[in-house]
Amino acid sequence: MNFIELVDGRRIAYRQAGSGPPLVLLHGWSMSSVVFTEVIESLAADYNVLVPDLRGHGASEPAEGYGFADFADDLRCWFEALELQGASLLGWSLGGQVALQAYPGLRQQIDRLILVGSTPCFCATKDWPHGLPGGQVRAMARDLGHNYAKTMSDFFALQFAGEAVERQRYRRIVEFAVRAGRLPDPQVALAALATLRCGDLRPQLEKIDCPVLVMHGGLDRIVPPGAGLFLAEHLPRAQYHLMPEVGHAPFLSQLEETVSRWRQFLA
Protein backbone atom coordinates (compact mmCIF):
# COMPACT_ATOMS: atom_id res chain seq x y z
CA MET A 1 0.00 0.00 0.00
CA ASN A 2 1.22 3.47 -0.93
CA PHE A 3 0.20 6.86 0.48
CA ILE A 4 0.25 10.49 -0.52
CA GLU A 5 -0.39 13.36 1.88
CA LEU A 6 -2.81 16.09 0.84
CA VAL A 7 -2.39 19.76 1.74
CA ASP A 8 -4.78 19.38 4.69
CA GLY A 9 -2.61 16.61 6.15
CA ARG A 10 -4.88 13.71 5.27
CA ARG A 11 -3.42 10.64 3.62
CA ILE A 12 -4.88 8.96 0.56
CA ALA A 13 -3.95 5.29 0.19
CA TYR A 14 -3.49 3.60 -3.15
CA ARG A 15 -2.28 0.36 -4.71
CA GLN A 16 0.04 0.34 -7.69
CA ALA A 17 1.26 -2.47 -9.91
CA GLY A 18 2.70 -2.96 -13.38
CA SER A 19 4.12 -0.63 -15.98
CA GLY A 20 2.88 1.05 -19.11
CA PRO A 21 0.15 3.63 -19.69
CA PRO A 22 -1.56 4.69 -16.43
CA LEU A 23 -4.92 3.09 -15.74
CA VAL A 24 -6.74 4.39 -12.65
CA LEU A 25 -9.53 2.34 -11.05
CA LEU A 26 -12.14 3.82 -8.68
CA HIS A 27 -14.11 1.52 -6.40
CA GLY A 28 -17.75 1.75 -5.37
CA TRP A 29 -19.64 2.73 -2.23
CA SER A 30 -18.47 1.02 1.00
CA MET A 31 -15.75 -0.89 -0.86
CA SER A 32 -12.00 -0.26 -1.25
CA SER A 33 -9.16 -0.87 -3.66
CA VAL A 34 -9.03 -4.56 -2.70
CA VAL A 35 -12.17 -5.15 -4.77
CA PHE A 36 -9.95 -4.83 -7.86
CA THR A 37 -7.37 -7.41 -6.70
CA GLU A 38 -7.95 -9.80 -9.61
CA VAL A 39 -8.24 -6.95 -12.11
CA ILE A 40 -4.87 -5.58 -11.02
CA GLU A 41 -3.30 -8.99 -11.54
CA SER A 42 -4.88 -9.28 -15.00
CA LEU A 43 -3.83 -5.84 -16.26
CA ALA A 44 -0.48 -5.16 -14.59
CA ALA A 45 1.48 -6.74 -17.43
CA ASP A 46 0.37 -3.99 -19.81
CA TYR A 47 -0.63 -1.02 -17.67
CA ASN A 48 0.57 0.99 -14.72
CA VAL A 49 -2.50 0.17 -12.64
CA LEU A 50 -3.24 2.64 -9.84
CA VAL A 51 -6.13 2.12 -7.45
CA PRO A 52 -6.85 4.73 -4.76
CA ASP A 53 -9.09 4.29 -1.74
CA LEU A 54 -11.68 7.08 -1.68
CA ARG A 55 -11.64 9.29 1.42
CA GLY A 56 -12.87 7.41 4.48
CA HIS A 57 -12.74 4.09 2.63
CA GLY A 58 -10.10 1.39 2.87
CA ALA A 59 -6.88 2.84 4.27
CA SER A 60 -7.58 6.45 3.25
CA GLU A 61 -8.24 8.81 6.11
CA PRO A 62 -11.70 10.32 6.67
CA ALA A 63 -12.65 13.96 6.10
CA GLU A 64 -15.54 16.34 6.66
CA GLY A 65 -17.46 15.98 3.41
CA TYR A 66 -18.48 13.02 1.27
CA GLY A 67 -20.09 14.73 -1.71
CA PHE A 68 -19.13 13.98 -5.29
CA ALA A 69 -17.10 17.21 -5.36
CA ASP A 70 -15.20 16.19 -2.22
CA PHE A 71 -14.19 12.83 -3.69
CA ALA A 72 -13.33 14.51 -7.00
CA ASP A 73 -11.12 17.13 -5.32
CA ASP A 74 -9.13 14.37 -3.61
CA LEU A 75 -8.74 12.58 -6.94
CA ARG A 76 -7.50 15.75 -8.65
CA CYS A 77 -4.90 16.34 -5.90
CA TRP A 78 -3.84 12.70 -6.11
CA PHE A 79 -3.41 12.93 -9.90
CA GLU A 80 -1.28 16.05 -9.47
CA ALA A 81 0.86 14.50 -6.73
CA LEU A 82 1.62 11.49 -8.93
CA GLU A 83 2.04 13.68 -12.05
CA LEU A 84 -0.24 11.41 -14.06
CA GLN A 85 -0.67 12.17 -17.76
CA GLY A 86 -2.36 10.27 -20.57
CA ALA A 87 -4.37 8.21 -18.08
CA SER A 88 -7.43 6.07 -18.58
CA LEU A 89 -9.92 6.35 -15.73
CA LEU A 90 -12.30 3.53 -14.81
CA GLY A 91 -15.06 4.06 -12.27
CA TRP A 92 -17.35 1.38 -10.91
CA SER A 93 -20.70 2.37 -9.40
CA LEU A 94 -20.00 5.34 -7.07
CA GLY A 95 -16.51 5.41 -8.58
CA GLY A 96 -18.08 6.13 -11.95
CA GLN A 97 -19.96 9.09 -10.50
CA VAL A 98 -16.73 10.40 -8.99
CA ALA A 99 -15.12 10.03 -12.42
CA LEU A 100 -17.92 12.05 -14.05
CA GLN A 101 -17.58 14.77 -11.42
CA ALA A 102 -13.78 14.85 -11.64
CA TYR A 103 -13.32 14.72 -15.41
CA PRO A 104 -13.68 18.44 -16.25
CA GLY A 105 -10.89 19.27 -13.79
CA LEU A 106 -8.69 16.48 -15.12
CA ARG A 107 -9.46 16.80 -18.83
CA GLN A 108 -5.81 17.36 -19.75
CA GLN A 109 -4.66 14.25 -17.87
CA ILE A 110 -7.37 11.77 -18.90
CA ASP A 111 -7.62 10.23 -22.38
CA ARG A 112 -10.48 7.74 -21.87
CA LEU A 113 -13.19 6.82 -19.40
CA ILE A 114 -14.78 3.48 -18.54
CA LEU A 115 -17.99 3.53 -16.51
CA VAL A 116 -19.05 0.19 -15.03
CA GLY A 117 -22.45 -0.26 -13.39
CA SER A 118 -22.69 3.48 -12.95
CA THR A 119 -25.37 6.15 -13.19
CA PRO A 120 -25.85 9.90 -13.10
CA CYS A 121 -28.66 9.48 -10.52
CA PHE A 122 -28.76 6.68 -7.97
CA CYS A 123 -32.34 7.30 -6.79
CA ALA A 124 -35.49 7.41 -8.87
CA THR A 125 -37.33 10.73 -9.17
CA LYS A 126 -40.31 11.99 -11.13
CA ASP A 127 -38.13 12.58 -14.17
CA TRP A 128 -35.66 9.74 -13.58
CA PRO A 129 -37.05 6.17 -13.66
CA HIS A 130 -33.65 4.45 -13.78
CA GLY A 131 -32.82 4.47 -10.07
CA LEU A 132 -33.72 2.77 -6.83
CA PRO A 133 -36.86 4.01 -5.05
CA GLY A 134 -36.03 6.66 -2.48
CA GLY A 135 -37.87 4.67 0.19
CA GLN A 136 -35.60 1.68 -0.41
CA VAL A 137 -32.49 3.80 0.03
CA ARG A 138 -33.88 5.42 3.20
CA ALA A 139 -34.67 1.95 4.56
CA MET A 140 -31.11 0.91 3.83
CA ALA A 141 -29.80 3.90 5.78
CA ARG A 142 -32.03 2.94 8.69
CA ASP A 143 -30.84 -0.67 8.55
CA LEU A 144 -27.22 0.47 8.57
CA GLY A 145 -27.90 2.10 11.91
CA HIS A 146 -29.57 -1.00 13.34
CA ASN A 147 -27.29 -3.76 12.07
CA TYR A 148 -24.36 -2.41 10.10
CA ALA A 149 -22.53 -5.65 9.36
CA LYS A 150 -25.62 -7.54 8.14
CA THR A 151 -26.80 -4.65 5.98
CA MET A 152 -23.41 -4.44 4.33
CA SER A 153 -23.36 -8.19 3.77
CA ASP A 154 -26.84 -8.13 2.22
CA PHE A 155 -25.88 -5.23 -0.04
CA PHE A 156 -22.79 -7.05 -1.28
CA ALA A 157 -24.81 -10.19 -2.03
CA LEU A 158 -27.35 -8.11 -3.97
CA GLN A 159 -24.63 -7.27 -6.49
CA PHE A 160 -24.81 -10.86 -7.73
CA ALA A 161 -28.59 -11.40 -7.52
CA GLY A 162 -29.83 -13.55 -10.37
CA GLU A 163 -26.36 -14.61 -11.51
CA ALA A 164 -25.13 -18.17 -11.68
CA VAL A 165 -22.15 -17.66 -9.37
CA GLU A 166 -20.95 -20.87 -7.76
CA ARG A 167 -20.84 -20.85 -3.96
CA GLN A 168 -17.10 -21.51 -3.85
CA ARG A 169 -16.45 -18.63 -6.25
CA TYR A 170 -18.66 -16.30 -4.21
CA ARG A 171 -16.73 -17.17 -1.05
CA ARG A 172 -13.49 -16.44 -2.87
CA ILE A 173 -14.83 -13.04 -3.98
CA VAL A 174 -15.89 -12.15 -0.44
CA GLU A 175 -12.49 -13.16 0.87
CA PHE A 176 -10.40 -10.87 -1.33
CA ALA A 177 -12.91 -8.12 -2.13
CA VAL A 178 -14.31 -7.53 1.36
CA ARG A 179 -12.46 -9.29 4.14
CA ALA A 180 -9.00 -8.41 2.83
CA GLY A 181 -9.88 -4.75 3.23
CA ARG A 182 -12.06 -3.02 5.76
CA LEU A 183 -15.50 -1.50 5.76
CA PRO A 184 -15.80 2.26 6.19
CA ASP A 185 -16.97 3.58 9.53
CA PRO A 186 -20.78 3.70 9.69
CA GLN A 187 -20.90 7.51 9.62
CA VAL A 188 -18.81 7.54 6.45
CA ALA A 189 -21.03 4.96 4.78
CA LEU A 190 -24.15 6.92 5.73
CA ALA A 191 -22.73 10.23 4.51
CA ALA A 192 -21.73 8.73 1.17
CA LEU A 193 -25.12 7.03 0.88
CA ALA A 194 -26.78 10.42 1.42
CA THR A 195 -24.74 11.74 -1.50
CA LEU A 196 -25.95 8.86 -3.65
CA ARG A 197 -29.55 9.48 -2.61
CA CYS A 198 -29.53 13.18 -3.48
CA GLY A 199 -26.94 13.53 -6.22
CA ASP A 200 -27.76 14.25 -9.87
CA LEU A 201 -24.89 14.36 -12.36
CA ARG A 202 -26.93 14.66 -15.53
CA PRO A 203 -25.72 18.24 -16.11
CA GLN A 204 -22.14 16.93 -16.15
CA LEU A 205 -22.59 14.60 -19.10
CA GLU A 206 -22.23 17.16 -21.88
CA LYS A 207 -18.83 18.13 -20.42
CA ILE A 208 -17.36 14.65 -20.99
CA ASP A 209 -15.65 14.99 -24.37
CA CYS A 210 -13.31 11.96 -24.34
CA PRO A 211 -14.14 8.44 -25.57
CA VAL A 212 -16.20 6.53 -22.98
CA LEU A 213 -17.06 2.87 -22.61
CA VAL A 214 -20.26 2.32 -20.66
CA MET A 215 -20.49 -1.26 -19.37
CA HIS A 216 -23.57 -2.54 -17.58
CA GLY A 217 -24.97 -5.83 -16.37
CA GLY A 218 -28.43 -6.78 -17.57
CA LEU A 219 -29.26 -8.27 -14.16
CA ASP A 220 -28.05 -5.27 -12.14
CA ARG A 221 -30.35 -4.83 -9.13
CA ILE A 222 -28.48 -1.83 -7.70
CA VAL A 223 -28.16 0.41 -10.76
CA PRO A 224 -30.84 -0.47 -13.35
CA PRO A 225 -29.51 -1.07 -16.88
CA GLY A 226 -31.54 1.88 -18.15
CA ALA A 227 -29.12 4.17 -16.32
CA GLY A 228 -26.21 2.81 -18.32
CA LEU A 229 -28.10 3.17 -21.58
CA PHE A 230 -28.93 6.78 -20.67
CA LEU A 231 -25.23 7.47 -20.07
CA ALA A 232 -24.30 6.00 -23.43
CA GLU A 233 -26.97 8.04 -25.22
CA HIS A 234 -26.07 11.34 -23.54
CA LEU A 235 -22.28 11.20 -23.39
CA PRO A 236 -20.99 12.72 -26.65
CA ARG A 237 -18.43 9.98 -27.47
CA ALA A 238 -19.75 6.90 -25.69
CA GLN A 239 -20.22 3.28 -26.65
CA TYR A 240 -22.45 0.86 -24.73
CA HIS A 241 -21.66 -2.71 -23.77
CA LEU A 242 -24.42 -4.71 -22.08
CA MET A 243 -23.63 -8.04 -20.40
CA PRO A 244 -27.11 -9.64 -20.22
CA GLU A 245 -26.44 -12.36 -17.66
CA VAL A 246 -24.37 -10.25 -15.26
CA GLY A 247 -25.24 -8.18 -12.20
CA HIS A 248 -23.66 -5.10 -10.68
CA ALA A 249 -20.00 -6.21 -10.61
CA PRO A 250 -19.04 -7.85 -13.92
CA PHE A 251 -15.32 -7.77 -13.14
CA LEU A 252 -16.01 -10.00 -10.12
CA SER A 253 -18.41 -12.53 -11.64
CA GLN A 254 -17.11 -12.53 -15.24
CA LEU A 255 -13.51 -11.40 -14.94
CA GLU A 256 -12.05 -12.63 -18.23
CA GLU A 257 -14.88 -11.38 -20.45
CA THR A 258 -14.93 -8.03 -18.67
CA VAL A 259 -11.20 -7.39 -18.81
CA SER A 260 -11.10 -8.48 -22.45
CA ARG A 261 -13.69 -5.84 -23.34
CA TRP A 262 -11.75 -3.19 -21.42
CA ARG A 263 -8.58 -4.10 -23.31
CA GLN A 264 -10.35 -3.73 -26.66
CA PHE A 265 -11.52 -0.26 -25.71
CA LEU A 266 -8.14 0.84 -24.35
CA ALA A 267 -6.12 -0.47 -27.29
LUMDRENNU-814841 format. One record per residue (C-alpha): y, z, x; residue in three letters. Coordinates in Angstrom, 3 decimals, always signed. Example, Ala and Ser with C-alpha at 12.3 -4.5 7.8 and 13.67 -1.06 7.14 Angstrom:
2
+----------+----------+----------+------+
|        y |        z |        x | resn |
+----------+----------+----------+------+
|   -4.500 |   +7.800 |  +12.300 |  Ala |
|   -1.060 |   +7.140 |  +13.670 |  Ser |
+----------+----------+----------+------+
END
This chain:
267
+----------+----------+----------+------+
|        y |        z |        x | resn |
+----------+----------+----------+------+
|   +0.000 |   +0.000 |   +0.000 |  Met |
|   +3.471 |   -0.927 |   +1.223 |  Asn |
|   +6.856 |   +0.484 |   +0.195 |  Phe |
|  +10.492 |   -0.520 |   +0.253 |  Ile |
|  +13.364 |   +1.877 |   -0.395 |  Glu |
|  +16.092 |   +0.839 |   -2.808 |  Leu |
|  +19.759 |   +1.739 |   -2.391 |  Val |
|  +19.378 |   +4.694 |   -4.777 |  Asp |
|  +16.609 |   +6.146 |   -2.606 |  Gly |
|  +13.707 |   +5.268 |   -4.879 |  Arg |
|  +10.635 |   +3.618 |   -3.416 |  Arg |
|   +8.957 |   +0.560 |   -4.877 |  Ile |
|   +5.295 |   +0.192 |   -3.951 |  Ala |
|   +3.597 |   -3.152 |   -3.488 |  Tyr |
|   +0.360 |   -4.709 |   -2.277 |  Arg |
|   +0.340 |   -7.695 |   +0.036 |  Gln |
|   -2.472 |   -9.911 |   +1.258 |  Ala |
|   -2.958 |  -13.376 |   +2.698 |  Gly |
|   -0.627 |  -15.981 |   +4.120 |  Ser |
|   +1.050 |  -19.105 |   +2.876 |  Gly |
|   +3.631 |  -19.690 |   +0.147 |  Pro |
|   +4.689 |  -16.432 |   -1.556 |  Pro |
|   +3.087 |  -15.736 |   -4.922 |  Leu |
|   +4.390 |  -12.645 |   -6.742 |  Val |
|   +2.339 |  -11.051 |   -9.531 |  Leu |
|   +3.821 |   -8.680 |  -12.138 |  Leu |
|   +1.520 |   -6.396 |  -14.112 |  His |
|   +1.745 |   -5.367 |  -17.752 |  Gly |
|   +2.726 |   -2.226 |  -19.641 |  Trp |
|   +1.023 |   +1.003 |  -18.468 |  Ser |
|   -0.888 |   -0.861 |  -15.747 |  Met |
|   -0.263 |   -1.246 |  -12.005 |  Ser |
|   -0.869 |   -3.661 |   -9.159 |  Ser |
|   -4.558 |   -2.705 |   -9.026 |  Val |
|   -5.147 |   -4.771 |  -12.167 |  Val |
|   -4.834 |   -7.863 |   -9.947 |  Phe |
|   -7.415 |   -6.696 |   -7.374 |  Thr |
|   -9.801 |   -9.606 |   -7.947 |  Glu |
|   -6.953 |  -12.108 |   -8.240 |  Val |
|   -5.577 |  -11.021 |   -4.872 |  Ile |
|   -8.989 |  -11.538 |   -3.297 |  Glu |
|   -9.277 |  -15.003 |   -4.882 |  Ser |
|   -5.840 |  -16.261 |   -3.829 |  Leu |
|   -5.157 |  -14.589 |   -0.481 |  Ala |
|   -6.744 |  -17.430 |   +1.483 |  Ala |
|   -3.995 |  -19.810 |   +0.366 |  Asp |
|   -1.022 |  -17.671 |   -0.627 |  Tyr |
|   +0.994 |  -14.718 |   +0.567 |  Asn |
|   +0.172 |  -12.637 |   -2.504 |  Val |
|   +2.644 |   -9.839 |   -3.239 |  Leu |
|   +2.124 |   -7.446 |   -6.126 |  Val |
|   +4.733 |   -4.756 |   -6.845 |  Pro |
|   +4.291 |   -1.744 |   -9.089 |  Asp |
|   +7.076 |   -1.681 |  -11.678 |  Leu |
|   +9.287 |   +1.424 |  -11.640 |  Arg |
|   +7.413 |   +4.483 |  -12.867 |  Gly |
|   +4.091 |   +2.627 |  -12.736 |  His |
|   +1.388 |   +2.869 |  -10.097 |  Gly |
|   +2.837 |   +4.266 |   -6.879 |  Ala |
|   +6.450 |   +3.251 |   -7.577 |  Ser |
|   +8.813 |   +6.110 |   -8.241 |  Glu |
|  +10.325 |   +6.666 |  -11.704 |  Pro |
|  +13.958 |   +6.099 |  -12.648 |  Ala |
|  +16.342 |   +6.663 |  -15.537 |  Glu |
|  +15.983 |   +3.406 |  -17.462 |  Gly |
|  +13.016 |   +1.267 |  -18.480 |  Tyr |
|  +14.730 |   -1.710 |  -20.088 |  Gly |
|  +13.981 |   -5.289 |  -19.129 |  Phe |
|  +17.206 |   -5.363 |  -17.105 |  Ala |
|  +16.185 |   -2.217 |  -15.200 |  Asp |
|  +12.835 |   -3.692 |  -14.193 |  Phe |
|  +14.513 |   -6.996 |  -13.330 |  Ala |
|  +17.130 |   -5.322 |  -11.115 |  Asp |
|  +14.369 |   -3.615 |   -9.128 |  Asp |
|  +12.585 |   -6.943 |   -8.741 |  Leu |
|  +15.754 |   -8.651 |   -7.500 |  Arg |
|  +16.336 |   -5.904 |   -4.899 |  Cys |
|  +12.697 |   -6.107 |   -3.842 |  Trp |
|  +12.935 |   -9.899 |   -3.412 |  Phe |
|  +16.050 |   -9.471 |   -1.276 |  Glu |
|  +14.499 |   -6.732 |   +0.859 |  Ala |
|  +11.487 |   -8.931 |   +1.624 |  Leu |
|  +13.680 |  -12.045 |   +2.040 |  Glu |
|  +11.411 |  -14.061 |   -0.240 |  Leu |
|  +12.170 |  -17.756 |   -0.669 |  Gln |
|  +10.266 |  -20.572 |   -2.365 |  Gly |
|   +8.205 |  -18.079 |   -4.365 |  Ala |
|   +6.074 |  -18.576 |   -7.430 |  Ser |
|   +6.351 |  -15.726 |   -9.916 |  Leu |
|   +3.533 |  -14.809 |  -12.304 |  Leu |
|   +4.062 |  -12.267 |  -15.065 |  Gly |
|   +1.377 |  -10.909 |  -17.346 |  Trp |
|   +2.370 |   -9.402 |  -20.705 |  Ser |
|   +5.337 |   -7.069 |  -19.999 |  Leu |
|   +5.413 |   -8.582 |  -16.512 |  Gly |
|   +6.134 |  -11.950 |  -18.084 |  Gly |
|   +9.089 |  -10.499 |  -19.959 |  Gln |
|  +10.402 |   -8.987 |  -16.735 |  Val |
|  +10.034 |  -12.416 |  -15.120 |  Ala |
|  +12.048 |  -14.051 |  -17.919 |  Leu |
|  +14.773 |  -11.425 |  -17.576 |  Gln |
|  +14.854 |  -11.643 |  -13.779 |  Ala |
|  +14.717 |  -15.406 |  -13.323 |  Tyr |
|  +18.445 |  -16.254 |  -13.675 |  Pro |
|  +19.274 |  -13.793 |  -10.893 |  Gly |
|  +16.476 |  -15.125 |   -8.685 |  Leu |
|  +16.803 |  -18.833 |   -9.463 |  Arg |
|  +17.357 |  -19.746 |   -5.815 |  Gln |
|  +14.250 |  -17.873 |   -4.660 |  Gln |
|  +11.771 |  -18.903 |   -7.372 |  Ile |
|  +10.229 |  -22.378 |   -7.624 |  Asp |
|   +7.739 |  -21.865 |  -10.480 |  Arg |
|   +6.816 |  -19.396 |  -13.194 |  Leu |
|   +3.475 |  -18.542 |  -14.776 |  Ile |
|   +3.531 |  -16.508 |  -17.985 |  Leu |
|   +0.190 |  -15.035 |  -19.051 |  Val |
|   -0.259 |  -13.385 |  -22.452 |  Gly |
|   +3.482 |  -12.947 |  -22.689 |  Ser |
|   +6.146 |  -13.191 |  -25.369 |  Thr |
|   +9.904 |  -13.102 |  -25.851 |  Pro |
|   +9.481 |  -10.517 |  -28.659 |  Cys |
|   +6.682 |   -7.971 |  -28.765 |  Phe |
|   +7.304 |   -6.791 |  -32.340 |  Cys |
|   +7.408 |   -8.871 |  -35.490 |  Ala |
|  +10.728 |   -9.169 |  -37.328 |  Thr |
|  +11.992 |  -11.128 |  -40.314 |  Lys |
|  +12.579 |  -14.168 |  -38.129 |  Asp |
|   +9.743 |  -13.580 |  -35.664 |  Trp |
|   +6.174 |  -13.656 |  -37.047 |  Pro |
|   +4.450 |  -13.785 |  -33.646 |  His |
|   +4.470 |  -10.072 |  -32.823 |  Gly |
|   +2.766 |   -6.829 |  -33.725 |  Leu |
|   +4.006 |   -5.047 |  -36.857 |  Pro |
|   +6.659 |   -2.476 |  -36.031 |  Gly |
|   +4.668 |   +0.193 |  -37.866 |  Gly |
|   +1.678 |   -0.411 |  -35.601 |  Gln |
|   +3.801 |   +0.033 |  -32.487 |  Val |
|   +5.418 |   +3.204 |  -33.884 |  Arg |
|   +1.949 |   +4.564 |  -34.670 |  Ala |
|   +0.905 |   +3.830 |  -31.112 |  Met |
|   +3.901 |   +5.778 |  -29.798 |  Ala |
|   +2.939 |   +8.690 |  -32.028 |  Arg |
|   -0.675 |   +8.552 |  -30.837 |  Asp |
|   +0.468 |   +8.566 |  -27.216 |  Leu |
|   +2.099 |  +11.910 |  -27.900 |  Gly |
|   -0.996 |  +13.335 |  -29.574 |  His |
|   -3.763 |  +12.069 |  -27.288 |  Asn |
|   -2.410 |  +10.105 |  -24.364 |  Tyr |
|   -5.654 |   +9.363 |  -22.531 |  Ala |
|   -7.544 |   +8.142 |  -25.625 |  Lys |
|   -4.653 |   +5.979 |  -26.798 |  Thr |
|   -4.439 |   +4.332 |  -23.407 |  Met |
|   -8.191 |   +3.770 |  -23.357 |  Ser |
|   -8.135 |   +2.215 |  -26.835 |  Asp |
|   -5.233 |   -0.037 |  -25.884 |  Phe |
|   -7.046 |   -1.279 |  -22.791 |  Phe |
|  -10.188 |   -2.029 |  -24.815 |  Ala |
|   -8.105 |   -3.972 |  -27.350 |  Leu |
|   -7.272 |   -6.489 |  -24.630 |  Gln |
|  -10.862 |   -7.730 |  -24.809 |  Phe |
|  -11.402 |   -7.522 |  -28.585 |  Ala |
|  -13.555 |  -10.374 |  -29.834 |  Gly |
|  -14.606 |  -11.505 |  -26.362 |  Glu |
|  -18.170 |  -11.683 |  -25.134 |  Ala |
|  -17.661 |   -9.372 |  -22.146 |  Val |
|  -20.866 |   -7.757 |  -20.948 |  Glu |
|  -20.853 |   -3.955 |  -20.841 |  Arg |
|  -21.508 |   -3.852 |  -17.095 |  Gln |
|  -18.627 |   -6.247 |  -16.448 |  Arg |
|  -16.296 |   -4.210 |  -18.658 |  Tyr |
|  -17.168 |   -1.051 |  -16.727 |  Arg |
|  -16.438 |   -2.871 |  -13.488 |  Arg |
|  -13.042 |   -3.979 |  -14.825 |  Ile |
|  -12.146 |   -0.438 |  -15.895 |  Val |
|  -13.162 |   +0.870 |  -12.487 |  Glu |
|  -10.870 |   -1.334 |  -10.402 |  Phe |
|   -8.123 |   -2.134 |  -12.911 |  Ala |
|   -7.531 |   +1.361 |  -14.309 |  Val |
|   -9.290 |   +4.144 |  -12.456 |  Arg |
|   -8.410 |   +2.825 |   -8.998 |  Ala |
|   -4.750 |   +3.233 |   -9.876 |  Gly |
|   -3.017 |   +5.757 |  -12.058 |  Arg |
|   -1.500 |   +5.765 |  -15.503 |  Leu |
|   +2.265 |   +6.187 |  -15.798 |  Pro |
|   +3.584 |   +9.531 |  -16.965 |  Asp |
|   +3.703 |   +9.695 |  -20.783 |  Pro |
|   +7.505 |   +9.622 |  -20.899 |  Gln |
|   +7.536 |   +6.451 |  -18.809 |  Val |
|   +4.957 |   +4.780 |  -21.030 |  Ala |
|   +6.917 |   +5.730 |  -24.149 |  Leu |
|  +10.233 |   +4.510 |  -22.734 |  Ala |
|   +8.731 |   +1.170 |  -21.729 |  Ala |
|   +7.034 |   +0.880 |  -25.121 |  Leu |
|  +10.416 |   +1.416 |  -26.784 |  Ala |
|  +11.737 |   -1.505 |  -24.737 |  Thr |
|   +8.862 |   -3.651 |  -25.952 |  Leu |
|   +9.479 |   -2.608 |  -29.551 |  Arg |
|  +13.180 |   -3.477 |  -29.531 |  Cys |
|  +13.531 |   -6.224 |  -26.945 |  Gly |
|  +14.252 |   -9.866 |  -27.755 |  Asp |
|  +14.364 |  -12.357 |  -24.889 |  Leu |
|  +14.658 |  -15.531 |  -26.926 |  Arg |
|  +18.243 |  -16.111 |  -25.718 |  Pro |
|  +16.930 |  -16.153 |  -22.135 |  Gln |
|  +14.603 |  -19.100 |  -22.590 |  Leu |
|  +17.158 |  -21.878 |  -22.233 |  Glu |
|  +18.126 |  -20.424 |  -18.835 |  Lys |
|  +14.651 |  -20.986 |  -17.356 |  Ile |
|  +14.987 |  -24.369 |  -15.655 |  Asp |
|  +11.962 |  -24.345 |  -13.312 |  Cys |
|   +8.437 |  -25.571 |  -14.141 |  Pro |
|   +6.535 |  -22.980 |  -16.196 |  Val |
|   +2.866 |  -22.612 |  -17.055 |  Leu |
|   +2.322 |  -20.663 |  -20.262 |  Val |
|   -1.257 |  -19.366 |  -20.490 |  Met |
|   -2.543 |  -17.583 |  -23.571 |  His |
|   -5.832 |  -16.372 |  -24.971 |  Gly |
|   -6.776 |  -17.570 |  -28.429 |  Gly |
|   -8.273 |  -14.156 |  -29.260 |  Leu |
|   -5.273 |  -12.143 |  -28.050 |  Asp |
|   -4.832 |   -9.135 |  -30.348 |  Arg |
|   -1.831 |   -7.697 |  -28.477 |  Ile |
|   +0.409 |  -10.757 |  -28.163 |  Val |
|   -0.470 |  -13.352 |  -30.838 |  Pro |
|   -1.071 |  -16.882 |  -29.511 |  Pro |
|   +1.879 |  -18.145 |  -31.541 |  Gly |
|   +4.166 |  -16.320 |  -29.121 |  Ala |
|   +2.814 |  -18.319 |  -26.208 |  Gly |
|   +3.166 |  -21.578 |  -28.099 |  Leu |
|   +6.775 |  -20.667 |  -28.928 |  Phe |
|   +7.471 |  -20.069 |  -25.234 |  Leu |
|   +5.996 |  -23.429 |  -24.303 |  Ala |
|   +8.043 |  -25.218 |  -26.971 |  Glu |
|  +11.339 |  -23.540 |  -26.072 |  His |
|  +11.200 |  -23.388 |  -22.283 |  Leu |
|  +12.718 |  -26.650 |  -20.988 |  Pro |
|   +9.982 |  -27.472 |  -18.431 |  Arg |
|   +6.898 |  -25.692 |  -19.747 |  Ala |
|   +3.283 |  -26.649 |  -20.224 |  Gln |
|   +0.858 |  -24.733 |  -22.447 |  Tyr |
|   -2.710 |  -23.775 |  -21.664 |  His |
|   -4.707 |  -22.078 |  -24.415 |  Leu |
|   -8.041 |  -20.401 |  -23.630 |  Met |
|   -9.637 |  -20.224 |  -27.113 |  Pro |
|  -12.357 |  -17.655 |  -26.441 |  Glu |
|  -10.251 |  -15.260 |  -24.372 |  Val |
|   -8.183 |  -12.199 |  -25.239 |  Gly |
|   -5.104 |  -10.678 |  -23.659 |  His |
|   -6.209 |  -10.612 |  -20.001 |  Ala |
|   -7.848 |  -13.924 |  -19.044 |  Pro |
|   -7.766 |  -13.140 |  -15.320 |  Phe |
|  -10.005 |  -10.123 |  -16.009 |  Leu |
|  -12.527 |  -11.643 |  -18.408 |  Ser |
|  -12.529 |  -15.243 |  -17.110 |  Gln |
|  -11.401 |  -14.944 |  -13.508 |  Leu |
|  -12.633 |  -18.231 |  -12.048 |  Glu |
|  -11.382 |  -20.447 |  -14.877 |  Glu |
|   -8.030 |  -18.668 |  -14.932 |  Thr |
|   -7.385 |  -18.810 |  -11.199 |  Val |
|   -8.485 |  -22.448 |  -11.100 |  Ser |
|   -5.842 |  -23.340 |  -13.689 |  Arg |
|   -3.195 |  -21.417 |  -11.749 |  Trp |
|   -4.103 |  -23.310 |   -8.584 |  Arg |
|   -3.729 |  -26.657 |  -10.347 |  Gln |
|   -0.262 |  -25.707 |  -11.520 |  Phe |
|   +0.837 |  -24.347 |   -8.144 |  Leu |
|   -0.471 |  -27.290 |   -6.123 |  Ala |
+----------+----------+----------+------+
END
